[in-house]
């Protein structure tokens, strides 16, 4: 069983910062890509940032210049540093990973999500 566990969410004032982390555990052979999605109430889940092997990263236009995704392959962990947070960043943030397990084909896994609230 492969599981993703997010942490680091919380309440922050506009202009503040948060650092999210997501650790993958289980029977992992390799992780080809990891990323962060978010979903606000009444809205579609959207890709925030993704990172693949070789540390190539991409970001949603709404977070470019403010968010930074990074990956620690040795720890099977991905991070999302969020700076200059805005109220519109408020959402549940979900970790996603494309994982090849020892006994299963490659597939996407999702974390349970962590709440980020930006409010004064």
C-alpha positions, 0 to 999 in steps of 0.5 A: 500500500502506497500512502501520501501524508501531507502536513504544514497547512494552517491559518495565515494572514495575507502576505504570510508564508506556509510550507507544505510537505508530503511524504510518500511511504509504502512499497515504492519502487520509484516515484516519477512525478509529484505535485500539489493540487488544490480545491476551494469550495464550489470549485474544480480541483486544479494543479498548483505545481508539479515536479518530475525527475530531473527537478523540472517544475511547472506552476499554475499562472496564479502562483508563479513567483510566489510558490516554489515546489521542491523534492527530496528523493531520498525521503520520498518527499515533496514540498511546497513553499508558499509566500505572499499568500492571498485570500484566494489561495484558501483551499484544501491542498492535495499531494499527488504522486505517480508511483511505481510500486513493487507489486503494482503498475504505475498509478497516481496516488492522492493524499487526504489533503491539508487545509490552507486558510489565508485570512486577516 
